[in-house]
Structure formats: C-alpha cells, structure tokens
Amino acid sequence: MKLTGKRCLVTGGAGFIGSHLVDELIRNGCTVRVLDNLVNGKLGNLSNHLGHENFEFFRGSITDPLDVQNAMEGIDVVLHLACLGVRHSIAHPFENHRVNAEGSLLVLDAAYRAQVGRFVYCSSSEVYGTAEYVPMPESHPTHPCTVYGASKLAGEAYARAYYRAYGMATVIVRPFNTYGPRSHHEGDAGEMIPKSIVRALSGNPITIFGDGSQTRDFTYVEDTAKALVAAAESDVMVGQTLNFGSNFEISIKDLAYRIAEMTGNSNTEIVFTSERPGDVLRLYADPRKFVEICGWRPQVRFDEGIARTIEFFRHHPLGLKGLIESESGRNWEEKYR
C-alpha cells in the first residue's frame, strides 16, 4: 500500500522523531495531520509545514477521547508515536503508564471505529531490557527494566489484540535508539547524544552515568523516519512485530570521547557518576527481517549523523548559553516533568 495521496495522522508529530516523520510523509505526497499536546514536542519542529494546505496541526492529548476522535476524522493511516519517555517513567510511573499504555489503547480503539486502513505502532527496543545475547532478534525475551519499557510493551499487546480480535491492519515496529537534529537535550526527555553535544560545545564536562560500558545501536533520525514509512507501506508487515536498527554497537564511553573530538573540544572532561536507575546495559539490533521485508537500510553513517547533529546544536536558536541552562543532569528525578 503506497502512502502517496493518503491522509495520515501522526500522534506526537511535533516531537523529535515525529517531526522528521512528518517531513518524510509530506515528501511522499501525503496529507498529514499532527496530534500533539506540546509537552515534549515543539511547533518550531513543524515550522516548514505550518499553514500549508497538505498539513494540519491539532493541539490535544492522546488521553483525551474527544481530542483523539476529532483528530481521527477522515484519516487513512495512523502512525502512533506519542509517548512520555524512559527517564520520565522513573519519577512518574503512573502518568507514564497512562499516556503510553492507556493512551495507545484509546488511539487504537478510535482508529478501529474510524475504520482506518493501517495503524503503525512505534514501540521501542526498551521492551527487551538488557540483551541476553546479541544481535537481538524479535524472538529475544522481553524483560523491560522501566515502566516506560513495560508500557510500550503493553501498547504492543493492544495492537496485536486489535489485529487478532478485530482484523485491524496493525503494524508494530521496535526502533533501537534514534539520534539527530531536533533531539531532546532538555528535561526528562533529554538523552545521551544531545546532552553530551550541548555540554561539549559549551565547554562543560560530559557526564556518564555508570562506567560507560553500556552499549547502544543508534540510527539517524531521517533513516528512522524512512523506516516508519516503509513499515506503513508494507502489506507483509501487517500483524507483525519487527525491529529496525543499524546493526552497529557503540559503548557510551566511546561515544562520549567521539563527541568531544568531533565538537573540536577533545580536551573535554569526561565525568563518571552513579548509574541511572533502570538503565539498559546492552542493546544491539538484529534488523534482518525488517530489511528483508521492507527493503530498508540506514543510509547515514554514524559519524556523518553525529556531525549533522553537532551542527544543529552549534547553530541552535537558544545559543550555547541557553542550551546549557536548559540541560538537565539527573533528569529522572522528581523535579523534571
């Protein structure tokens, strides 16, 4: 099923990945509606599309039935990305569950009642917890370490249930870690790469929680957006749950030193501190099934993606002073909402 000409709803479409997905859908000739409450998303991420006839923005919440019902009207395809993040879930487990699990069920049910033709649920590699073996195929046990991971797994289960009970055309994807421009450096949504870039550019130490031996499999955000479109277009993907990632593993310690070097501040201090609660120790994707079915492969090499991300933050409208002031260190603690 080609998406060209389809009316697509992107929940969380003002966020980091969501806004890049909107870019990709519009490039593919879709009409796009975004539902986002702007808790983590930013209208500035969608500035290229605001006011265009093929784009519509609805400010609202996936936990509000009326907001979801209104956003669903006339939609052909739903790409459901809206969620609260992994660090948020440490201090706010019930709110995180309500948005990620209950909100996903509400969006699924509204899509079913609106007779939407395809529903793509964007899950997370966090459903696996720490790797028991690598690379990690879809058959790897799911032992999430946080309420975030558990809530994303619950959303998967709901999507499978709507496929099996009602014949709804649901697709479930498990992206491994995504990075790139527009990524969150601030608040409880902030993650390692953007936080470290902001710190290095500002002449501040890069902080590593734990010993830095944790590993991740990173995919550049434009490649992630292309993967989500490929999943939505694949008839073979309906009813399936598949990984996508770069099949590339790097430790957090090595990543910190690489960022310091690539920002031109190779003398940046690397500070090790106590580990984060619920931190996954190893993630390394086996995306072979997804590649075979969807014909997708990541196109942006890791160093090129990091260079592009550094340039994004180097020229950020907040400036380096504003960026470092808004960067939150221990961003899983109660004060970050």
Rosetta blueprint (number, residue, H / E / L):
1 M L
2 K L
3 L L
4 T L
5 G L
6 K L
7 R E
8 C E
9 L E
10 V E
11 T E
12 G L
13 G L
14 A L
15 G L
16 F H
17 I H
18 G H
19 S H
20 H H
21 L H
22 V H
23 D H
24 E H
25 L H
26 I H
27 R H
28 N L
29 G L
30 C L
31 T E
32 V E
33 R E
34 V E
35 L E
36 D E
37 N L
38 L L
39 V L
40 N L
41 G L
42 K L
43 L H
44 G H
45 N H
46 L H
47 S L
48 N L
49 H L
50 L L
51 G L
52 H L
53 E L
54 N L
55 F E
56 E E
57 F E
58 F E
59 R E
60 G L
61 S L
62 I L
63 T L
64 D L
65 P H
66 L H
67 D H
68 V H
69 Q H
70 N H
71 A H
72 M H
73 E L
74 G L
75 I L
76 D L
77 V E
78 V E
79 L E
80 H E
81 L L
82 A L
83 C L
84 L L
85 G L
86 V H
87 R H
88 H H
89 S H
90 I H
91 A H
92 H L
93 P H
94 F H
95 E H
96 N H
97 H H
98 R H
99 V H
100 N H
101 A H
102 E H
103 G H
104 S H
105 L H
106 L H
107 V H
108 L H
109 D H
110 A H
111 A H
112 Y H
113 R H
114 A L
115 Q L
116 V L
117 G L
118 R E
119 F E
120 V E
121 Y E
122 C E
123 S L
124 S L
125 S H
126 E H
127 V H
128 Y L
129 G L
130 T L
131 A L
132 E L
133 Y L
134 V L
135 P L
136 M E
137 P L
138 E L
139 S L
140 H L
141 P L
142 T L
143 H L
144 P L
145 C L
146 T L
147 V H
148 Y H
149 G H
150 A H
151 S H
152 K H
153 L H
154 A H
155 G H
156 E H
157 A H
158 Y H
159 A H
160 R H
161 A H
162 Y H
163 Y H
164 R H
165 A H
166 Y H
167 G L
168 M L
169 A L
170 T E
171 V E
172 I E
173 V E
174 R E
175 P E
176 F L
177 N L
178 T E
179 Y E
180 G L
181 P L
182 R L
183 S L
184 H L
185 H L
186 E E
187 G H
188 D H
189 A H
190 G L
191 E L
192 M H
193 I H
194 P H
195 K H
196 S H
197 I H
198 V H
199 R H
200 A H
201 L H
202 S L
203 G L
204 N L
205 P L
206 I E
207 T E
208 I E
209 F E
210 G L
211 D L
212 G L
213 S L
214 Q L
215 T E
216 R E
217 D L
218 F L
219 T E
220 Y E
221 V H
222 E H
223 D H
224 T H
225 A H
226 K H
227 A H
228 L H
229 V H
230 A H
231 A H
232 A H
233 E H
234 S L
235 D L
236 V L
237 M L
238 V L
239 G L
240 Q L
241 T E
242 L E
243 N E
244 F E
245 G L
246 S L
247 N L
248 F L
249 E L
250 I E
251 S E
252 I H
253 K H
254 D H
255 L H
256 A H
257 Y H
258 R H
259 I H
260 A H
261 E H
262 M H
263 T L
264 G L
265 N L
266 S L
267 N L
268 T L
269 E L
270 I E
271 V E
272 F E
273 T E
274 S L
275 E L
276 R L
277 P L
278 G L
279 D L
280 V L
281 L L
282 R E
283 L L
284 Y L
285 A E
286 D L
287 P L
288 R H
289 K H
290 F H
291 V H
292 E H
293 I H
294 C H
295 G L
296 W L
297 R L
298 P L
299 Q L
300 V L
301 R L
302 F H
303 D H
304 E H
305 G H
306 I H
307 A H
308 R H
309 T H
310 I H
311 E H
312 F H
313 F H
314 R H
315 H L
316 H L
317 P L
318 L L
319 G H
320 L H
321 K H
322 G H
323 L H
324 I H
325 E H
326 S H
327 E E
328 S L
329 G L
330 R L
331 N L
332 W L
333 E L
334 E L
335 K L
336 Y L
337 R L
